[in-house]
Amino acid sequence: MPRWKKPDPAAVRTTFAALRKLHPDAHCELDHATPFQLLVATVLSAQTTDVAVNKATPALFAKYPTAEKLAKGKPEDVQYLLSSIGMFRQKTKNVIGLSQLLVSKHGGQVPRTLDELVELPGVGRKTANVVLGVAFGTPEGVVVDTHVMRISQRLGWTKSTDAESIEMDLCALLPREDWDPLSHTLIFHGRRICFARKPSCDTCGVRGRCPSAGNAEHVGRKPSRARR
């Protein structure tokens, strides 16, 4: 891994602008029609792919399109609709529970602050900021998933290894209006070019700005466990 140097905010903004040109269509890939549906889909996406969630949610939202509807859902019925995704039993409890709390405490509406969102079952800081950024345009931080974590390390924007510290580093480097598009852009870049294994450095449009170019596979990944 190249020796880390404290990033220059101006250089980070330039690199980010170049990444946005590479991925002008970067957006949240969870299908939804309302803030409530986005909240539910994001909770369901934990440790599961967006593709898998998008296959399960059409039937779920057809039967339970609102918090009021899902709050009254029978666990066995919701479990059946979510059985194709990981941890579906716990996620069933979470989405029914958060729907009930939305109805009892927020009039069935999704709250617009991080503090209120993280009080809901299954909702952590990352999920809350997805909802705040995508649904309301008011993120209170950067969403740091595995792609954002890996690529921000490879670009030399952070030397931190935990999501919370990386989020703080990224928020300090870029203005608030960039926080939401930053996560979507890095996620698109991670899914299309800067893979965890065998990243396409040769075809990367920001290769000249990346200190890890040519050696990126060894940066931003958890070390392999030694075989006994």
C-alpha atoms as one frame of an Amber mdcrd trajectory, in Angstrom:
protein
   0.000   0.000   0.000   1.431   3.420  -0.937   2.458   5.670   1.905  -0.537
   7.734   2.918  -0.429  11.519   2.586  -3.044  13.863   3.942  -5.363  14.646
   1.011  -5.726  18.118  -0.443  -9.450  19.037  -0.395  -9.147  20.834  -3.743
  -7.601  17.751  -5.341 -10.329  15.557  -3.824 -13.030  17.788  -5.302 -11.348
  17.621  -8.711 -11.162  13.837  -8.577 -14.769  13.613  -7.440 -15.848  15.826
 -10.343 -14.043  13.468 -12.714 -15.785  10.475 -11.143 -19.168  12.127 -11.545
 -18.462  12.583 -15.251 -17.632   8.881 -15.467 -20.899   7.969 -13.723 -23.426
  10.714 -14.503 -26.279   8.295 -13.861 -25.152   7.364 -10.334 -28.189   7.014
  -8.094 -29.750   4.855  -5.418 -30.555   1.538  -7.094 -33.210   0.445  -4.621
 -36.615   0.637  -6.316 -39.132   2.753  -4.420 -41.994   5.181  -4.972 -42.150
   6.927  -1.578 -39.842   7.751   1.343 -41.514   4.953   3.305 -40.757   2.398
   0.605 -37.166   3.626   0.403 -36.813   3.245   4.170 -38.136  -0.311   4.079
 -36.021  -1.262   1.057 -32.882   0.115   2.687 -33.525  -1.821   5.897 -34.024
  -4.956   3.799 -30.769  -4.352   1.906 -28.539  -5.017   4.926 -26.150  -7.857
   4.028 -28.185  -8.443   0.855 -27.797  -7.119  -2.683 -29.986  -4.369  -4.099
 -30.902  -6.771  -6.906 -32.295  -9.294  -4.419 -34.247  -6.590  -2.579 -35.701
  -5.231  -5.819 -36.998  -8.706  -6.663 -38.778  -8.991  -3.308 -40.231  -5.517
  -2.799 -42.744  -5.291  -5.701 -44.979  -7.924  -4.103 -44.356  -6.486  -0.627
 -45.261  -2.940  -1.625 -48.237  -4.097  -3.682 -49.763  -5.547  -0.523 -48.304
  -3.093   2.002 -47.680   0.240   0.216 -47.827   2.402   3.356 -46.724   2.332
   6.974 -50.355   1.992   8.030 -50.756  -1.149   5.917 -47.482  -2.795   6.907
 -48.014  -1.992  10.590 -51.015  -4.339  10.489 -49.259  -7.033   8.475 -49.122
 -10.567   9.844 -45.515 -11.675  10.400 -46.062 -14.977   8.594 -47.428 -13.177
   5.521 -44.573 -10.660   5.426 -42.006 -13.410   5.981 -43.359 -15.277   2.981
 -42.888 -12.214   0.768 -39.344 -11.655   2.072 -38.210 -15.285   2.199 -35.903
 -14.855  -0.799 -33.571 -12.422   0.988 -31.128 -12.991   3.813 -32.168 -12.662
   7.453 -35.793 -12.392   6.363 -37.230 -13.295   9.774 -35.392 -10.515  11.593
 -36.046  -8.092   8.766 -39.750  -8.926   8.941 -39.748  -7.926  12.611 -37.885
  -4.740  11.772 -40.097  -3.514   8.943 -43.322  -4.283  10.804 -41.916  -2.714
  13.962 -40.707   0.448  12.254 -44.063   0.769  10.493 -45.900   0.536  13.807
 -43.640   3.192  15.310 -44.089   5.448  12.281 -47.856   5.218  12.744 -47.885
   5.674  16.518 -45.246   8.389  16.751 -44.984  10.090  13.353 -48.443   9.934
  11.841 -47.320   7.307   9.353 -44.711   9.625   7.848 -40.963   9.075   7.639
 -39.195  11.517   9.998 -36.630  13.904   8.545 -33.899  13.818  11.178 -31.200
  11.263  11.811 -31.942  11.113  15.535 -35.575  10.189  14.897 -34.756   7.699
  12.153 -32.214   5.708  14.163 -34.863   5.131  16.839 -36.696   2.893  14.363
 -36.075  -0.888  14.410 -33.350  -1.949  11.980 -32.326   1.619  11.164 -28.733
   2.660  11.763 -26.811   5.733  10.735 -26.093   4.438   7.228 -29.740   3.613
   6.506 -30.868   6.934   7.950 -28.521   8.890   5.709 -29.652   6.955   2.630
 -33.213   8.045   3.367 -32.294  11.618   4.272 -30.128  12.035   1.182 -32.241
  10.269  -1.430 -35.759  11.085  -0.233 -35.238  14.540   1.244 -31.890  15.848
  -0.021 -30.724  16.556   3.529 -28.099  13.953   4.487 -26.407  14.365   7.846
 -23.355  12.423   6.690 -21.892  10.260   3.945 -23.207   6.735   3.481 -20.199
   4.454   3.867 -20.720   0.962   2.520 -18.075  -1.532   1.412 -17.561   0.225
  -1.947 -17.226   3.705  -0.437 -14.862   2.343   2.190 -12.653   0.552  -0.321
 -12.461   3.289  -2.941 -11.924   6.177  -0.521  -8.943   4.232   0.843  -7.586
   3.490  -2.621  -7.900   7.133  -3.659  -5.979   8.170  -0.565  -8.864  10.153
   0.869  -8.665   8.340   4.208  -6.379   6.015   6.093  -9.157   4.984   8.471
 -10.539   1.457   8.357 -13.886   1.781  10.168 -17.021   3.253   8.621 -17.593
   5.977  11.208 -14.069   7.392  10.916 -14.167   7.217   7.114 -17.458   9.096
   7.127 -15.937  11.857   9.251 -12.922  12.079   6.925 -15.084  12.341   3.807
 -17.433  14.908   5.351 -14.413  17.062   6.173 -13.122  16.899   2.591 -16.288
  17.688   0.666 -19.181  20.148   1.156 -22.547  18.910   2.399 -24.166  19.175
  -1.045 -21.729  16.513  -2.274 -22.323  14.009   0.522 -25.260  12.200  -1.079
 -23.930  12.056  -4.674 -20.514  11.047  -3.348 -21.774   7.751  -1.963 -23.770
   6.879  -5.102 -20.843   7.771  -7.371 -18.342   5.676  -5.433 -20.793   2.776
  -5.270 -21.264   2.896  -9.052 -17.480   3.082  -9.521 -17.009   0.113  -7.213
 -19.629  -1.985  -8.980 -18.413  -1.180 -12.488 -14.668  -0.480 -12.395 -12.925
  -0.498  -9.009 -13.814  -4.050  -8.002 -12.568  -5.545  -4.759 -10.768  -8.222
  -6.765  -9.055  -7.471 -10.066 -10.029  -3.775 -10.303  -9.955  -2.386 -13.844
  -7.181   0.132 -13.262  -6.218   0.136 -16.951  -9.645   1.424 -17.976 -10.256
   3.714 -14.987 -10.857   7.344 -15.865  -9.198   8.598 -12.674  -6.161   6.314
 -12.843  -3.846   9.334 -13.045  -5.273  10.689  -9.788  -5.242   7.420  -7.860
  -2.194   6.618  -5.692  -3.190   2.958  -5.720  -3.405   2.569  -9.501  -1.829
  -0.682 -10.581  -1.780  -1.973  -7.018  -5.375  -1.322  -5.999  -6.280  -4.949
  -5.355  -4.060  -4.880  -2.283  -5.664  -1.724  -0.869  -8.966  -1.394   0.946
  -9.643  -5.096   1.349  -9.763  -7.195   4.463  -6.721  -9.457   4.722  -7.335
 -13.077   3.841  -7.569 -15.465   6.739  -4.627 -17.781   7.002  -5.498 -21.415
   6.425  -4.671 -23.799   9.182
